[in-house]
Amino acid sequence: MQFFRCTYLGHENEEIIGFCLNQTCQNATQYCYECLSNTHSDHLNDCIRFAIISKYINQFIQIQREQTKQFKEIQNELTNCFEQIFKKIDQNNKILESMNQKLQNKEFLSFKSQINILKLHYSKEKEKQIQEQITQLNNINSAIKIILRDLIKWYDQIISGNINKTKIEEVNRISQVQNQQRMQEAKRLFIQGQKLVNEGKFKEALIKFDESIKQFNQDYIIYVWKGFALDSLSNFQEAINCYDKAIEINPNHDNAWNNKGWALNCLNKFQEAIYCYDKAIEINPNHDYAWNNKGLALNNLNRYQEAIECLDKAIQIDSQDDYAWNNKGFALRKLNRFQEALECYERANEINPNQDSAWNNKGFALKKMNRFQEAVECYDKAIQINSKNDMAWNNKGSALNNLNRFQEAIESLDQSIQINSKNNFAFENKGFALHQLKEYQKAIECYDLDLSLHVKPVTLKLKADALLELGKKSEAKKLYQTALQKGSNEKDYIKKQLSKL
């Protein structure tokens, strides 16, 4: 930022923000904000700030570009018209010259066939019509000369600094009307986009938002809504770009920061997401969504106690936030505080019975408490709400395994795999069920699919058990050893198995 000395009061290090246009003003040629508000109050309308001047310059440039375009269009039209006139006159002259030649050559019959042309010219009607058109063109030419004279005079006045204030005001008025019209059109398109978002038509909404931005691109709210539509289409990086634009226009918009955090969270950029949530909370300490989302990000970073503190804050602000209760339950479950977690899930289900995630999580907590049949009932509830919840199908299969209902477990796990072929837990649990049914080779195939997605000590141990059942001791021994190297929690069991080999 550049600083000057104010020429009125001689302030040091004051930012100069404009100057006075009033010709009689002897107070200051450039002034700081204090001088503008205090000293020039008698003719404040003549005082122009630099920011406003820049805006006017851009408006003048835009107007003149539009005028240039219009003048060129008129020029092209006139040029085209004159070319057609000259072409027609040339054609007529050639016909008359041809007739004259025929007359001289005594080609009377041929001449007679064109006699009507001569009659038309002899009647003076055509000549009179053309003369009237020439008069009209002369009038147009005079009008263009007047426009040119006024433009030259006006531009000379601008350059010399003597431009008429009335004309400036007129240009400003026209510009303001045009801007107002564009802003109204932008608002109309924006409202249409909002309606489409609420209807779940996100692609169509994006078209409306882009059309609105073309009309007026300085409304931060539209970028927030466009970002939300992109989030809904899983275009998270594009959404972040929109939120950044909104924040650039209005750095104090808490929802823009919160939504940017959510998009970053979806890209697994949890630490960056937390920074955004903190900004939203700094702006609005009662932003319950930001507290909840920060808790979710902390859960993803395995910082469960910190997550609980954030989620408690969200619940304190809004005790009916079922997502906050669900996320708090998850953190408590990870800390092996299953009874407290269960109470959170039940609270979430009480507030919103249609949240499949809470039912699934409640089932998981019950399973950890060895209440397997109740867990299955919760998973069924989650599946009833959302039949595409692959983790609910997987968890149901796992609970059925605990109840020794292995065939039913396989059916549930097949549903999970059909929905999500990369759910490695479903392959592990299905392999376990097949193992219990003594279908060891099929179990090994499932374990291999699991290991192709994610190498886990528990799966290595399970595959080794199946190989041992098939008498493949050498292969089983290698896998048991690998499971130990990978940090298996079943070291005593594996060492016992290795002692048999």
C-alpha positions, 0 to 999 in steps of 0.5 A: 500500500502506498502512502503520501502526505496529505496536502491539506493538513500535512498528515504523515503516513496517511493513505491518500484516497482521492482528490477534490473536483471542485474548481474553487476548492483551495483546501487540498489537491489530494487528501486523506480520509479525515480531510475528506469527511471533515474539511470538504463537507461543504462540497462533499459531492465533488470529492471523488475517491480513487476506488470510485474513479477506478470504477468509473474508468472501467465503466467508460471503457466498457461503454466505449467498447460497446459504442465502437462495436455499434459504430462498426456495425453501422459502418459495415451496413452502410458499406454493404448498402453502397456496394449494392447501389453502385453495383445496380447503377453499373448494371443499369449503365451497361444496359443503356450502353447496350441499347445505344449500341443496338440503336446505332447498329440498327438492331431495331427489334432487339432495341424494341424489346428493351424500350420499357427501360428507356420509358422508365428513365424518360418518365423521370420517376426513377431519377426522382426516387434516387435523388430523394434517396441521395438526399436522405443519405446526405442527411445521414452523413450530416448526422454522422458529422455532428456525432463525430464533432461532438465526440471529438469535442467531448474527448478533448474536454476529457483530456483537457480536464474540462469535461462537463459535470452534467455529462459525467453524471449522465454517463454514471446514471446510464452505467448505474441503470445498466448495472442494476439491470444486470444485477437483477438478471443475475439475481433471477438466474441465481434464484432459479439455480437455488430452486434446482438445487433444492430439487436435487437437479445439481447439473442444471443448477450449475448452468444457472449459477454460471449464467448468473455469474456472467451477469454479476460476479461479485456476489459471494453467496452464489459461489457458496451455492455453486460450491454446494452443487459441485459437492453434491456431484462429488466435484470437490476440488471445483467446489473448493475453488468456488468457496475460495472465490466466495472467501476472496469476496467476503472473508468473514462468511462462516458458511463458505469456510465450513463448506470448504472444510467439508470438501477438503474432508471428502478429499481426506485432507483432514488437517486442512479441513480443520483449519477451515472449520476453525476459521468458521468457528472464529467468525461464528462461535455458535456454528454447530455444523462447523463444530460437528464437522471439526469433530468428524475430521478429528475422528478421521485423524484418530484424535477421538478425545478432541473430537468428543469435545468439539461434538459436545460443543455442537450438541450444546448449541443444538441438542437436536443435531443427530449427526453430532450425536452419531459422530460422538458415539463413533468417537466413544466407541473407538475409545472402547466406551461402548455403553456411552456410545450406545446412548449417543446412537440411541439419542441420534435414532430418537431425533432422526429414525431415518439415519442409516449410519446411526443404526449401523453404528449402534449395531456395531456397538452392540456387537462389541458388547456381544449382543449379536441378535440386537446388533443384527436387528439394528443392521436390518433397520439400517438396510431398510432405510438404505439398501445400498449401505454395504457396511451394514450388510457386511456388519450384519454378516459378521454378527451372523457369523458370531451367531454361527448362522454362516449360510445367512452370513454369506448371503449378507456378505454377498450383498455387501460385495455386490454393492462395493466390490472393494469392501475387503472386510466383506471378503474377510468375513465371507472367507471366515463363514466358508471356513466354518462350513469347511469349504476351505478352498473357497475361503482361501479365494475370499482371503486372497481377494481381501489381501489383494485390497489390503494386507492385514495380519488377521487375514494372513492368519485366517488364510494360514488356518485354511491352508493348514486344514488342506494339509498345505503346511509349508504355505501355512507356516510362511503365512503365520510367520508373515502375520507375526512380522505384520504385527498380529495381535494373536501372537500366542495362537500363531506360535502355538500353530507354528509349534505344530509345524 
